Amino acid sequence: MEPDPREIPMLTSRKAGHLTRRQFVAAGALGGAAIAVGCGSGKHGNWEFLSEEQARTLAAICDQIIPADDFPSASQAGVLTYIDRQLVRHFRRFQDAYRSGLEQAQAMSRKRFGQDLDLLSQQQQFELVSSLSEQNREFFELVRGHTLEGYYGSPRHGGNRDAVSWRMLGLPEPPPLGRAQYDLRKGSPS
Amino acid sequence: MKRVNAVVVGAGAAGGIVAKELAVAGLSVVLLERGKWYTAYDCRKDDLRNQRTTVLGNAFGPDDEGNPRVWADAGGAAHTVLPSEGSYQNDAACVGGGTLSYGAQAWRYLPQDFRMRSTYGAPEGSSLEDWPIGYDDLEPFYEKAEYEIGISGDYSGTPFHGPRKRPLPMPPLPPGREFSILEPAAKRLGLHPFHIPMARNSVPYNGRGPCMRCRWCCGFACEVDAKNGSQNTVIPVALNTGNCELRTECMASEILTDERGRARGVSYFDARGRLQEQLSDLVVVSGCATESARLLLNSKSRLFPEGLGNRHDQVGRHLQGHHYTGAVGYFDFETYDDVGPGATIAITDYNHGTPGLCGGGMLANEFIRLPIHMIDRLPAKTPRWGLGHKQAMRDWHKRSIVIMGPTQQIPTAEGRVTLDPTVRDKWGLPVVRLSGNVHPHTFEIGEVQAKRAEAWLKEAGAIDTSLMSYKAEMVSAGQHQAGTCRMGNDPRSSVVDRNCRIHEVDNVFVIDSSVHVTNGGFNPVLTIMAIAYFASEALVRNWKGTGFRS
């Protein structure tokens, strides 16, 4: 499951010494927040697209779509890494939808509960995400799709960390099948 | 550039075979392919980026960058769509075309499939028509395809197939768990289940080993090269003759004609984007239904102001694919065995013969499901998100079976490919514009098929089912696209003759699914291959060195 360098060309060149001012401020002000929500992009310690606030809001929405039980929630399994990584690659065309959708979700939360979405109780988050799914169906469906893809898709893209959803479904990983089960010396009719 | 006998545009199911047949017959051939040449090493088992699940793009082309199309919906609104989006109706762009990554069901059409109008009459508003050739004409070439490409399977369980002279060259793969659940149920219903014919090695064949039965099959390049496409069968043979040169990442832009209206070659953009001309004695267009039509329509000249072969406004019409419907069954025991390719059992009892319906289609169990395929195939009452959805994934992923099939579409003249007047691709060429739909009777047939799938699942013990039936908003062309350069005897209502030669230009051929008059109730690849052998044989027979016998 090595990431293919063609797939994630920015993995090696990303950020490090090239933080934008906004990201620099965000990283300084909110250092450690990524760790707090359990979904930082690991060794690089920052997001490629999302601000820390956007990441916290998105994590709350994703974790309503796939909450934790005996198995990890969406964000615990790396779904934010999946979405963030693709927002500067294959999902570039959805950048505006994410910016405005997350802003709207946050505004709804502050208006209704007077708090940021990620600080609400589970029940309040559920109610808010339910409202979001009605008021901005397009954005919610986008996030729902990306969350389920990230969680149940291939671990190579950052979600489904350690193939955790496949293990949850009882699918052996790595799969046990292989050449060994066949006798390749048997004759061919041709 | 040295003049050659033939330029073949497109190295897919048909183009690979044509190149091989011509090269073996001694013609010099240049085979142009807009995509790359992938191999078994390019199987990356990526659930999100393959040819079937394309949320992160197409693994085997075309790329989302620079290859747009336009879809004009029923209200006339135009949408620019990307290759990884469903409404693009994509077929892979690479050496092997769709056959590199397909599921590899290798069906013969039934004799009735070539005589749809005679069998049923044409529903009003449809363009249902008979083929100018029949099953018997193609039978030897079906057989040739089965042996040269390599097909496994066993037809002995069903009386519903055309006459055949030889059995398939390979036995079927050992049955999976779904086969053992579905076979007795089908028999109890009086149906005739049997092993799906597959272009997949079940035993060593053609110098390659058998299927290792992994989970990543339909939509992926085979990791052990046990899936048979043109890229690992006929194209290597063509290259080994020394008569065929394959040029990859070369995008044909126009068929060049002389002042007498004969083709003199093909212009194309090479891998570095430079415009080249390859002169030739004849041109074969094998770019798949949408792209072949586009190349003809883009080949405008003084003598062909509306595009080559389009004097009677027929190029691009009668676009069709298949209307897929079926059902998901949910069981109180495990049905999943983690053994690929998954699709193993089919019935062809319902392809024809239902009073009131113009045809039908084959029904088969679905390819092995990756978890990503289940997220929207859960029981109807399942919440769409939250713990309920997560629990349902756990409950049903290993306890469900999908049966579905390709309902034969009833074509219309309005379901078509034209050129978009404004949108261009990265080479500056006008792109495909898709519009229209198939005849609505198609959806009535599809609904009946879905209920039949459901009945089969219930008989097999399903405790719950959900129907997969819908009315499509556009022609579902996709990987089964066909019908844009109809084969026929009348130049006013068709584009090519029975040998796939364009009526109005005697050295240009269209040899691919474009020529299908109707598209059967089956995956079309073996018919595409059989027609490629059939048309190549006629081409070689009539070839006399630098031109054709008249």
Interface residues (C-beta under 8 A of the other chain):
Chain A: D4 E7 Q64 I65 I66 P67 D69 F71 Q86 H90 F126 S133 R144 G145 L148 E149 Y152 G153 S154 R156 H157 S165 W166 M168 L169 G170 L171 P172 P175 L177 G178 R179 Q181 Y182 L184 K186 G187 S188 P189 S190
Chain B: R44 K45 D46 D47 L48 R49 V55 L56 G57 D64 Y147 P169 M170 V203 P204 Y205 N206 G209 P210 M212 R213 C214 R215 V224 D338 V339 G340 P371 I372 M374 I375 R384 W385 G386 L387 H389 K390 M393 R394 H397 K398
